[in-house]
């Protein structure tokens, strides 16, 4: 029985891969005095980052 997949596609879907390990590079604050630090490995959307930024700005 042949596999039911197309031979070729115009645009392949991006695979997310895995979020492994702890960041050891690029973890310094570049702008400002405060930063957001992730405690778990996960994908963070731009909406989540923007919501955090607005909350931090509102609390100051």
Buried (B, 14 or more C-beta within 10 A) or exposed (E): EEEEEEEEEEEEEEEEEEEEEEEEEEEEEEEEEEEEEEEEEEEEEEEEEEEEEEEEEEEE
